[in-house]
Amino acid sequence: MNILITGNMGYVGPMVARQLRQSMPGVVLRGYDAGFFAHCLTGAPSLPERLFDEQYFGDIRDLPASVLEGVDAVIHLAAVSNDPMGDRFEAVTLAINYEASARVARLARDAGVRAFVFASSCSVYGVADGPARRETDPVNPVTAYAKSKIATETALAALDAPDMVITCLRFATAGGMSDRLRLDLVLNDFVACALSTRRITVLSDGTPWRPLIDVRDMALAMEWAIARSPDQGGRFLVVNTSCDKANYQVRDLATAAAEAVPGASVEINTAAPADSRSYKVDFSLFAQLAPDHQPRVDLAGSIRGLKQGLEAMGFGDADFRSSQLMRLRVLERHMAEGRLLPDLRWAPLSPPVPA
């Protein structure tokens, strides 16, 4: 099988490549990435892209049709990847996460790609009181990022592609160690705080619900999705992706992270305004459709992996929220140093200065 992974040089991509390389002997992996975070390696013993047979660099908005030639499956990860970046670059988020994603899907259809997997998000449920949200329940996206994910799901549902199996994996909030770790994710942030300052400060009142999934289990779900047949959910499928026991309140995540680090404590801002995201999610459809690809890493396992990985890096930066472990900070640094334009395209190289 020949698989194209877009956005492969981020947080999730290296883990997907590792999973596919281990479980699918003979697979041909092709990567396509803009390279914004290529340098943000975290304890990787070797360059993750060594697992790829081909690596292309370019803006996802300009993906050449030729990159899809001979491809059997596309795993589409390329995106402006979280709420802070989406808020800062709202128009660009729509252009990349929605418009470019819909174009990639059309190109995939025209190239005869058999399976298209889109990394969507449970954040589309926004503020959702009451019972755990199912795929058929109304959505309530409150951020540019979440709105872009719903827009892409809608475009994929309307795509005239009778020969392509399309799977929209509505992932729970990601967490866990990666070769390109991000600390702008709730669990990862808590573990980093516990290790660097021995104090976790919860900026909300701790009550919002947030389902989790380890990045390794995200890769496992994608492995299932690229091989899914239409009789497993239909030609087009939207499915919440994690497991029911992974619904946690934020204060429980903070407590679990603190308990894993001797001397760490938790401070909760009980006077904080209501969080703009709080939702419990029903993952029973995923359990039914993918019984052999259910999450295998529990909360303790994710925390243990983060702790071990960060300690192996010698991590102790109390100011990590200003570091390259935060994706928005990386983009801001690229822009401040003239490498990146406001529309998140690489700036042209300046001509050499005459000797």
N, C-alpha and C positions, 0 to 999 in steps of 0.2 A: 504493500500500500504506500502511496505517495501522499504525504500530508504537508500542507502549508499551515504554519502557525504565524499569524500576524501579531505584532507587538510582543515578539518572543524574548526581547531583551529587558523585560521588566521584572516584577516580583513573582508573577505566576509562571511565566514562560519557561524558565529553567527547570522548574519542577515538573511541568508537563512533558518536556523533552526527556527528562530522566525516566519518568513513568513509561512513556511509550517505547523508549529504547530498551528498557528492561523487559517489558511484557510482550512486545511485538517484534520478534526476530525478523530481520530483513526489511523493516520499515525504512522508507526514505523520508527524511525530515528536511523541510525547506523553511527557512525563517525569513521574515520581512519586518524591518523595524527602522524607525527614524534614528535610533541611537542616542536619545536624550540621556538615558540612564546607564549606558553601556559601562561607564567607569565606576558605577556604584556597587562594586563587588564587596561581599561581606563574608569573609572566611572561606570563600570557594577555593578548593585545592587546585582547580584548573578552570580555564575559561569555559563557562557552560555551553558556549556555542560550538565547542569541539564535538558535541553530540549531533550536530546538524551536518547533513551532507552538502547543503548549499545555504549561504546566508546572503540576503539582499538587504541593501540599505536604501531607504527612501521614505518619503511622506506617504502615509496611507491614503491621503486625498489624491495622490498621483499614481497609485499602484498600477503598473503596466499589465495589460491583459496577458502578456507573455509569461509573467510569473506564475500564472495559473495553468499553463500548458502541462498536460499529463497529470494533474493533481486529482486525487480521488476524494480527498476530504480537506475542508478548511476549518481550522479552529481560530476564531476571530477574537483576539484579545485586545487588539490595538484600540486605545481609548485615552482620553483625558480622564485620569483614573480615580478621582475622588471629589468630594464636595468642595473643599477649599479651592482646588484648582478650577472646578466648574464655576464657582462663584467669581473667581478672579478673571476667568476667560470664558464668559458665558456664551458669546457668539461662536467662539472657536470650538467650544465643547459641542455645540449643536452641529457644526460643520464636520467635525471629526467623528464624534460618537454616533451621530445619526446619518447625515448625508453621505459621508464616506462609507459608512458601514453598509447602507443600502446599495451603494454603487458596487462595493466589493461582492455583495451577494448576487447582483445582476451579472457581473463578470464571471462569477463562479458558475452560475447557471449556464451561461453561454459557452463556457469552457467544458461543460459536461461533468462538472464536479458532482459526485454522488451524495455527499453529506456535508452539511454546513452547520457548524456549532457556534452559537453566539453566546458570549459571556455577559449575561444580563445580571440583574441585582434585585434582591428582596427589598432594597431601599425604595422601590417603587410603591410600597405600601405606606410610606410616610408615617403619619400619626394615625394609628389604627387601634382604637379601643375595642374591647370585646373579645370574642373568640379568635383563635389562631387563624390567620388568613390563608385561604385556599387560592389556587390559581384562577378560579372563576369569580372570586370576590372583586369588588371595585378596587381600583388602585387610587393612590393619593400622593403622587410625587410632589415633593415640596422643594426640591433643589434642581438646578440645571442638569446635574449628572443624572438624577433619577428620571427627569423628563426626557432626556436624550435616550435612555434605555427603553422607555415605553414607546417612544417614537420609532425606534428601530424594530422592536417587536411587532408593531403595527405594520411597518413596511414589509417585514419578512412574511407576515401572515397574508398580505395581499399579493405577494410575488407570484407571478405565473411561472412556476417551476415544478411541473408534475413529476419530474424524474429526480428531484433532489430532496432528500430527507433533511428537514430543518429542525434543529433543536435549540430552543432558548433556555439556557440554564439560569434560572433566577437564584444566584448564589447568595447564601447567608454572608455576613461580614467575614472577610478573610482574616486569618491569623496564622502564626507559626513561622518557623525559620525558613529562610530561602537564601540562595546564592546571591540574590540582590534584595536584601531585606529592606522593608519599609517599616518605619516606626510611627507613621501617621495612620495607624489602625488601632482600634481601642485596646485589644488585648496586648498587642506588641508594645504600645505606649506604656501600659501599666507595668509590664515586666521590665522595660527599660528604666522606668522611674524607680522601681523597687531596687534594681541593681545599682543605679547611679547615685541615688539620694536616700535610699531606704524609706522613702515617703511617697505614697501614691495619693495624689489629689484628684478627686472626682469632681469635675466642673459642673455636673448636673446634680440633682438630688439623689441620684443613684437608682431611681425607680424605673427608668426607661428599659424596655425589653429590647434585646439585641440577639438574634440567633447568630451562631458562629459556625465556621467550617475551616478546618486546617487546610493550608495551601496544598498539602499532599493529597488530601481527599478531593480537592477541586480537580486535580490532575486525574484522579481515579474516575471521577464523574465524566470528564471529557473523553477518556478512553472508552467508556460505555457509549457516549453519545455518537462518536464517529462510526461506531459499528451497529448502531440501533437500526432495526428494520421498521418499516411503516406499521407493522402489526403490533409494535410496542409503543402505542401512544398516538399513531397517525403520522401522516406525511409531515405535518407541522405540529410541533409540540412546545408548549411552555410548561416548565416544571420547576417548582421550588426545590432547591438543591442543598440539602444537609440532612439532619435527622431531628425528630421531635425533641429528644433529650438535650439538644444543643440550644434550646431557647433559654437565655439567661437574662437576668437583670444586671445592669451595669455594676451595681454595688457588689454582686456576687462574683463578677469577673475580677474586680479590684481585690476583693478578699482572697480569692484563690491565688492571685499573683503574689500578694503579700505573704501568704502562708508558705510559699515556695522559697522565699528569700529570708533567711534569719535576720531578725531585727527590723524588718520592714513594717510600716504601719499604713493605715488608710485614713484619709481625711475626706469627708463628704460635705459638699456645700449644700446644706439643707435649705438655704434661702435662694437657691438658683431658680431662674425662670424655667418653665417647662421646656424640655428638649423637643426639637423639631422632628425627631425621628424616634418612634417607639412602636414596635410591632412584634407580636408573636406570630410565628409562621407554622403552617401545617405542612409537613413533609411526607405525608402518607402516600401521595401519588408516586413520588420518587422511590419510596420503599417498595411499592408494588411493582413498578416497572424495572427497577434495577437492583434486585435483591443481592446480586453478587458484587455490586459496586457501592455498597453502603459505606458511610464514613467509618474509618478504622482508628482514627486518632481522636481521643477524648480530650477534654479541657486540660486535664493534668498532663497529658502527653504533649499538647501544644506548648504549654508553659515550660515543661521540662526541655523541649527542643530549643525554645527561645533562650532559656537560661544557659544551657550548655553552649549554644552557638555564640551568644554574646560574650560569655566568659572566655571562650576560646579566642575571641577577637581582642581580648583585653579591654572590653568596653567598660567605661566609667564616666562618660561625658554627661554631666548634669545639664549641659546646655544643648542636648541632642536635638531639640526642636528647631535649632538654627543650623543643623548640619545637613549633609547630603543624604542622610537617612530619611529626610522628609522630602517628598517629591516636589512640592511647591517651591521649596528652598532651592532645589537644583535648577528648576526652570528660571527662577529669579536670578540666580547667579549667572546662568548662561546669558540672560538678557542684559544684566548689569555689565558684563564683560564683552558685550557686542557680538556674541555668537548666535543669538536667537532673536528673531523679530517678534513684535507683539502678536502676530497671527500664528505664532508657534511654528514658523518655518525657519530653517537654518539661514543665517545671514550669509551672503556671498563673501568669499574670502577676499580680503583687501589685496590689491596688487603689491608685489614686493617692492620694498624701498630701494631705489638705486644705490649702488655702493658708492 
